[in-house]
Amino acid sequence: MSADTISSEAGGTLVAMYHYVREAAAGAGLNALDPADFDRQLAWIARRRKVVPYAAVEAALGAHARLDGTALLTFDDGFVDHYETVFPRLRARGHSGIFFLIGAALATPPRMANVHKTHALVAALGAPAFADAVRRAIAHQPAAAGVGLAKRAEVYRYDGAADESAVKHLLNYELPHEIADRVLDGLFAEHLGDEAVASASLYLSAGMIREMAAAGMTFGFHTERHRVLSRLTRTEQHAEVAPGIARVRALTGQRSVPFCYPYGHSHTYDADTVSVLAEAGYSAAFNTVRRLADTASDQRFDLPRYDTRDLPPFAGVPHA
């Protein structure tokens, strides 16, 4: 469904997904959304739909009722951007959102997910140099068995350089995790320094999370290490998913905790994932399938979302 269709149809719930939201200089190489574009997008959404809190969506799912003409705002990865840039803007508009946290970022000392090490290294080195460095490093790693996934068209559709998307896919979807971990740990230490120091400046602190929760923001979980879940055994998936509810409850006092799938494409999670989420007690889960959500008929662990770049000012639809 295109953005002009979203604009003209009131049916269903538009769930919008955000990641980095920061000024151009600070977000260079990160595919960051500029705060001015975020403001314009919030205004575009608010003119067409009623922005609702997660509690309204959860209630509608429980009642199998539609929430036509509504929007839900979601923010992945628990970046400090969400406190510094997003939080004040939502409060000023009277909106709330869901902020999905990664367990590794909350550890002592905090650790950075591989996906974010990759972003930082691409930003620092440039995509071609990073790709070359990864391939050189892999050549020196011992062979190991792993469960890799074939490339699909929808993966990394916003990356302009084919070389960049190829090496990202290699690291996240194909290489055995132990090799990807060693390669990225080594490159990060060589080029960017102490992972714990970088993590502390990248992710939300416990104090920020508590302040946001007290102001009405909802928090969810995004796994411990941001792995592609369908590459893991059921036991490994449980270890990635199950601790999240206790983590979020301890920080926020929430009882209901939603989830979002790392990467979010339909092939990145499976029936085991859904079963593990239900057993752990999550209230719902969000993917990155691009369509409006129908709370009357959608399964609560398969809720679709649009990326910010599927919407104006990026989708060729006027702001007005």
C-alpha angles and dihedrals in degrees: 000000000000127000091252089058090049088051095051100040123070096191122116132354124301106218109195122200127209136180124168113018109180145120117290095252093050092043099047109145094005102093085241123177111237112235091236090057089046089054091050092048093049089051092048091051094045092052091057106030143027110250107225133190122249090255090067092052092047091050091049091050090052092050095041087234128146122241098204118190095017137123133204122200119216131183123196132210102018097257123182085239087074091062099037101039111012103039098058091046093051092048091050090055096042091244131135131198145186117260115198116210131206115223096220090060090058095051125106105272096021117241129207123235115241091242090061093044086056092050092049093048093048089050092049101041104024123247099274095049092045092050090050092048092051093050092049091049093048091053089065096048122098116248116262135177118253142159107249129185127222120245117266128197095241094056114099091355090156096055111101099200118071091207092055094050091046094055092043090053090048092053099042105031109023118028120080106262095241091058094045089049093052094045095049094041090054096045093045093051091046098048108021107024131217113027094203093054092048092046093052090057096042103050137053116270122228089253092054091049092051092049093049092047091050088054093056104269118140123225129207137174132260101186129274098275108008095249125164096260098207088063090062133079118249090258091051091047090052090053090051095047113028101068092058099081093055091044093053095042092051092052100040111019090236119147098194114062124185126201138212126203119242108251087357102216115141093252094053094076134033145190091289090056093053091046092050091049092051093047092049091054104248115162099217142339133222129212132182099253104139110237141087116282119243108203090191095061111012119102109249092236094051106055115155128227139191121225117235088250091060087066137060134317085035104039100064094258120127116251094231 
